[in-house]
Amino acid sequence: MPELLAPLAVSGMIFFCTFTAAVFGMVLRKKLPDDHLSEDSKDVIKLVMGLIATMAALVLGLLIASANSSYETQSGELQQVSAAIVELDGILAQYGSEANDSRHKLRVAVSATADKIWPKDGVRVEKPTLAANHVEAAAFYESIAKLSPTTEAQRFIQKRALEIGGTIRHTRALMLEQANSSISWPFLDVLVYWLSMLFVGFGLFARINATVIVAFVIGALSVSSAIFLILELNRPYLGLMHISGAPLRNALAQIGP
């Protein structure tokens, strides 16, 4: 399914479920005997609806907070990796001309990663994986290990470069693992059920007219757009709200001979 259509399809289904539930509630109102909608019955229904609304609000807030936290974490880690890449290139430049090949391989690896995740034509063929650009990254790390330092300063630089390279590799692997969906689908399923039951209750207290229908449409759009926001934040490298590749592109512009 195309990148944008996945969250749209899910949020569209949620809009359909909640709005249909409201319409069902209005139809059910006409079918129920009068004693089922007495004042005592309405009080009980309102209490149950209040309980469901509270639980739904808590779960919705939890999902939004979780998705936003994952998004912010990924964005911060990308900035850290970009800064580490610039630092790594800087110390390799101090090593001397012997490290030019390593700097070139670093540039190739970073460029390949940037083009894979943020293609210039805007068309991404697949989700980033641990195997992406493995060859370029391995060639860069190997080139550092093969350096033959002749001075104490060069030995220190080589050791420091290997440390930074290992940190970048670890953070990169962590980012790719974290890029996998962190959303709790059982939570989302239960939330949709609660929201649908709420709209059924709303429908029980409403008579069918244009104003009520518009209100229900607005309400259903509101909850479905909230779910769309959660799904978008949960895909930091895809969709409309994907993380910008500017930090990595800026680092790329500063590295390599």
C-alpha positions in Angstrom: 0.0 0.0 0.0 1.4 3.5 -0.8 3.0 5.3 2.1 0.2 7.9 2.5 -2.7 5.6 1.8 -2.0 3.3 4.8 -2.8 5.9 7.6 -5.5 7.4 5.4 -7.2 4.0 5.0 -7.1 3.2 8.7 -8.4 6.7 9.7 -11.0 6.4 7.0 -12.2 3.1 8.4 -12.3 4.7 11.9 -14.4 7.6 10.5 -16.8 5.2 9.0 -17.1 3.1 12.2 -17.7 6.1 14.4 -20.2 7.9 12.1 -22.0 4.6 11.4 -22.2 4.0 15.1 -23.9 7.4 15.6 -26.4 6.7 12.8 -27.1 3.3 14.3 -27.8 5.0 17.7 -30.3 7.4 16.1 -32.1 4.5 14.3 -32.0 2.5 17.5 -33.7 5.4 19.4 -36.7 5.0 17.1 -36.9 1.3 17.6 -36.6 1.1 21.4 -39.7 1.2 23.6 -40.2 4.5 25.5 -39.4 2.9 28.9 -35.9 2.1 27.6 -35.3 5.8 27.2 -36.8 7.0 30.5 -35.0 9.5 32.6 -33.5 6.8 34.8 -32.3 4.9 31.8 -30.7 8.1 30.3 -28.9 8.7 33.6 -27.4 5.3 33.6 -26.4 5.6 29.9 -24.8 9.0 30.6 -22.8 7.5 33.4 -21.5 4.6 31.2 -20.7 7.1 28.4 -18.7 9.2 30.8 -16.7 6.2 32.0 -16.0 5.2 28.4 -15.1 8.7 27.4 -12.6 9.0 30.2 -10.9 5.7 29.3 -10.9 6.6 25.6 -9.3 10.0 26.4 -6.6 8.3 28.5 -5.7 5.7 25.8 -5.8 8.3 23.0 -3.5 10.6 25.0 -1.2 7.6 25.7 -1.0 6.7 22.0 -0.3 10.3 21.0 2.4 10.7 23.7 4.1 7.4 22.7 4.1 8.2 19.0 5.4 11.7 19.6 8.1 10.5 21.9 9.3 7.9 19.3 9.3 10.6 16.6 11.3 13.1 18.8 13.8 10.3 19.8 14.4 9.5 16.1 14.9 13.1 15.2 17.3 13.7 18.1 19.3 10.6 17.2 19.6 11.7 13.6 21.1 15.0 14.7 23.6 13.2 16.9 24.7 10.9 14.1 25.0 13.8 11.7 27.2 15.7 14.3 29.3 12.6 14.9 29.9 12.2 11.1 31.2 15.7 10.8 33.5 15.1 13.8 34.7 11.9 12.4 35.6 13.5 9.1 37.3 16.3 10.9 39.7 14.0 12.8 40.4 11.9 9.7 41.4 15.2 7.9 43.9 15.8 10.8 45.4 12.3 10.2 46.7 13.4 6.8 46.4 12.5 3.2 46.6 8.8 4.0 43.0 9.0 5.3 41.6 10.6 2.2 40.4 7.2 1.0 38.6 6.7 4.3 37.0 10.1 4.0 35.9 9.3 0.5 34.3 6.1 1.7 32.6 7.9 4.5 31.1 10.3 2.1 29.9 7.5 -0.2 28.3 5.7 2.8 26.5 8.8 4.1 25.4 9.8 0.6 24.0 6.3 -0.1 22.1 6.3 3.3 20.7 9.8 2.6 19.6 8.9 -0.9 18.0 5.7 0.4 15.9 7.3 3.1 15.3 10.7 1.5 15.5 10.1 -2.2 15.9 13.3 -4.3 13.0 12.3 -6.5 10.8 11.8 -3.5 10.0 8.2 -4.3 11.0 5.7 -1.7 10.7 2.1 -2.8 10.9 0.5 0.6 11.2 1.0 4.3 14.8 1.5 5.6 16.3 -1.8 6.9 19.4 -2.9 8.7 20.8 -4.3 5.5 20.5 -0.9 3.7 23.9 0.4 2.6 25.7 -2.3 4.6 28.4 -2.7 2.0 29.4 1.0 1.9 29.5 1.2 5.7 31.6 -1.9 6.0 34.0 -0.7 3.4 34.5 2.6 5.4 35.1 0.8 8.7 37.6 -1.5 7.1 39.5 1.4 5.6 40.0 3.0 9.0 41.2 -0.3 10.5 43.7 -0.7 7.7 45.4 2.7 8.3 49.0 2.4 9.3 49.8 5.2 11.8 53.4 6.2 12.1 53.2 8.8 14.9 51.5 8.9 18.3 49.1 11.5 17.0 48.0 9.3 14.1 47.6 6.3 16.5 45.3 8.4 18.7 43.3 9.6 15.7 42.9 6.1 14.4 41.7 4.9 17.8 39.3 7.8 18.2 38.0 7.4 14.6 37.2 3.7 15.4 35.4 4.7 18.6 33.3 7.3 16.8 32.6 4.9 13.9 31.5 2.3 16.4 29.2 4.8 18.1 27.7 5.8 14.7 27.1 2.2 13.8 25.4 1.4 17.1 23.2 4.5 16.9 22.3 3.7 13.3 21.3 0.2 14.1 19.3 1.5 17.1 17.5 4.0 14.9 16.6 1.4 12.3 15.2 -0.9 15.0 13.2 2.0 16.5 11.8 2.8 13.1 9.7 -0.3 13.3 6.1 0.3 14.4 5.9 1.1 18.1 2.1 1.6 18.1 0.1 -0.8 20.2 -2.5 -2.2 17.9 -4.6 -3.8 20.6 -4.8 -0.4 22.3 -5.9 1.1 19.0 -8.5 -1.6 18.4 -10.0 -1.2 21.9 -10.0 2.6 21.5 -12.0 2.3 18.2 -14.5 0.1 20.0 -14.9 2.6 22.8 -15.3 5.5 20.4 -17.9 3.6 18.4 -19.9 2.8 21.6 -19.7 6.5 22.6 -21.1 7.5 19.2 -23.9 5.0 19.6 -24.7 6.7 22.9 -24.6 10.1 21.3 -27.1 8.9 18.7 -29.5 7.6 21.3 -29.9 11.1 22.6 -30.3 12.9 19.2 -33.1 13.3 16.7 -32.2 13.0 13.1 -31.7 16.4 11.4 -29.1 18.2 9.4 -27.4 19.9 12.3 -27.0 16.6 14.2 -25.6 14.9 11.1 -23.0 17.7 10.6 -22.1 17.5 14.3 -21.5 13.8 14.0 -19.4 14.2 10.9 -17.2 16.7 12.7 -16.9 14.5 15.7 -16.0 11.4 13.5 -13.5 13.5 11.5 -11.9 14.7 14.8 -11.3 11.3 16.2 -10.2 9.8 12.9 -7.7 12.7 12.3 -6.3 12.1 15.8 -5.6 8.4 14.8 -4.1 9.6 11.5 -1.8 11.9 13.5 -0.7 8.9 15.6 -0.1 6.7 12.6 2.0 9.4 10.9 4.1 10.1 13.9 4.7 6.4 14.3 6.4 6.3 10.8 9.2 8.8 11.3 10.8 8.2 7.8 7.6 7.8 5.8 4.4 9.8 5.1 3.6 13.5 5.3 5.3 14.1 8.7 8.6 12.3 8.0 11.8 13.5 9.7 13.8 15.9 7.6 17.0 14.7 6.1 18.5 18.2 6.4 20.9 17.3 9.3 22.4 14.4 7.3 22.5 16.5 4.1 24.3 19.3 5.9 26.8 16.8 7.3 27.3 15.4 3.8 28.1 18.9 2.5 30.9 19.3 5.0 32.7 15.9 4.7 35.0 14.2 2.3 37.9 15.5 0.2 
